[in-house]
Each structure stands twice: as structure tokens, then as C-alpha cells.
Amino acid sequence: MKSYNTLSYEQQGAVGIVKVNRPDALNALNAEVITELSGAFAEIAADDSVGAVVLTGEGRAFVAGADIAAMQKMSAVEGRAFMVLGQALMQQIETLPKVVIAAVNGFALGGGCELAMACDIRLASEKAKFGQPEVGLGIIPGFGGTQRLPRLVGKGMAKYLIFSAETIGAEEAKAIGLVEKVYPPEALLEEAVKLAETILSKAPLAVSLAKGAINNGLNTDLATGVAFEAEAQGVLFSTADQKEGMGAFLEKRAAAFAKK
Ligand code: COA
């Protein structure tokens, strides 16, 4: 991994851990952070030694939003371009052919909530705070929040959160489906890595195609979604992993899947 000004990176086995590291601004996303995250995820996509990713923040925030100081001066053209830049990063993470787990350690507001939502799974610290405060700043969520939030929590709750700009805690975020699990702060990263390792112990192509089926299916109608599911399943029945997974079950032993 290259060295980045606003990120830190470490690898535990096959799990890459990306930390947004701009704690003085509560890890706010300016163009540099977004561009560096995009660079890091492109490197990870191409790196066979990384099977899954945990994304987290340094200090007391996950990401406290898009950088308000940077946005305050933007023209309409610049504002639009900044949103397109952020949206592209979210799309890149969402479609990464590897699982990305958000370990939300603190504030996940605005662009931070949107970044967490672009990840496959969200684990949160008991101290995490979620919200979309944009309408209080005269804008709307612009890194995909108006689209991903209703897909996760439903239309009514998304409108409630976006219109009211209310900040909610981790347990409430879990209750509405914005977060999958909540852990004590000191256990969060370890639990995220453990989950990544559990996922990596499963058949890699199966996990990757399940990700594709879920994501593509949510962007289309049910008939098209299940057709994609059947095609993906057909591919999986041609793999050594399918023979191994089912053979191991019948032989009452643990499956040993090909690494990738
Ligand atoms: N953009 C730019 N800078 C930010 C930021 C953001 N989204 N969020 C926090 N910061 C900066 C603050 O300006 C402050 O910088 P300073 O020390 O140079 O003054 C520093 O991070 C610490 O934040 P501070 O507000 O002092 O911490 P706090 O504990 O009092 O409050 C928050 C924490 C998260 C509640 C508060 O920072 C906040 O509301 N941030 C903005 C959240 C937001 O609206 N995000 C959506 C943007 S679209």
C-alpha cells in the first residue's frame, strides 16, 4: 500500500484495515481524503493478499461529514463536482469485489453516514452517532444518502432522519436497520476483523456473487433480481468450492475452500 496523508493502513492476515486519519477535523471528507480513499480501495481491489476490508476512523469520529469549511466556498459547479467525486467513491466501495465492513467508532454524520452506508455491513461502537445534518446547512445528503438511506431503513424513516437532521445513537441505529451489531468501543475493531475472518472462511466466489446478487437485485425488479440469482448460482455449481463445500458436509468435516 502506498503512503497516504489522510489514511493509515494495516493488514491482519487477509483483512485490510483502512483508517481515515484526519482526527483534527474529525476525519471530515475533503477532496484529498476522498481521492486517497479511492486510491486505497483501488489498490485493495488489485491486491490478492487482501480478502476483505474493515473501514474505520482514527480518534473520536468515524467521519463527521463532508468538509464544511471546504464546501462553504464552493460554487454550484464546484459543489456538483464534489458530490460526483464523493458518489464515485461510494459506488467504488459498494461494488468492490471484496467485502467491506464499516467499524463505526464515533460520529458518522452526513458524508460519514453515507460512507458507512456504502459498506456492505455496519458494526458500531456503543459511542457511535449517526445522522444526516445537511438540511441544517442548506444542502441535502449528496454522497448517495437520499438513495441509500431509504434502501436501508425505509422511506418514512429516511425522510424522518433527513428532514429533521436528528442525530441518533448506535442502539437506535441498530433498531432501524442502519447498523447490524453494536459493541463496546474497545471490542469494535477486533469484532470487525473477526467477522471479516469468518466471511473469508466461506467460499470466496460464493460470497462475492451473493454481494452482487443483493446489490444488483435491489437496483432492479424482483423478476430480474431472481434471474441474476439463478445465473450466479449456475456459475457456482461449476466451481470446485461447491463440490468441496457439499462434499465436506456429507463427509462430516470442515470445508477447505480455495483461497480465491
Ligand atoms: N467539516 C469540517 N470540519 C469539521 C467537520 C466537518 N464536517 N466536523 C468537525 N469538524 C472540525 C471542527 O470544525 C473542529 O475544528 P477546529 O478544532 O479547527 O475548530 C474539529 O473538527 C472538532 O469539532 P468540534 O465541533 O469542535 O467537536 P464537538 O465535539 O464540539 O462536535 C460534532 C462534534 C461532530 C457534533 C460537530 O463537529 C459537528 O456538528 N460537525 C459537523 C457535522 C455535520 O454537519 N456533518 C455533515 C456535513 S455535510
Residues whose N, C-alpha, C, O or C-beta is under 5 A from the ligand:
A	BS01	COA	D24 A25 L26 A28 A64 G65 A66 D67 I68 A69 F107 L109 G110 G111 P133 E134
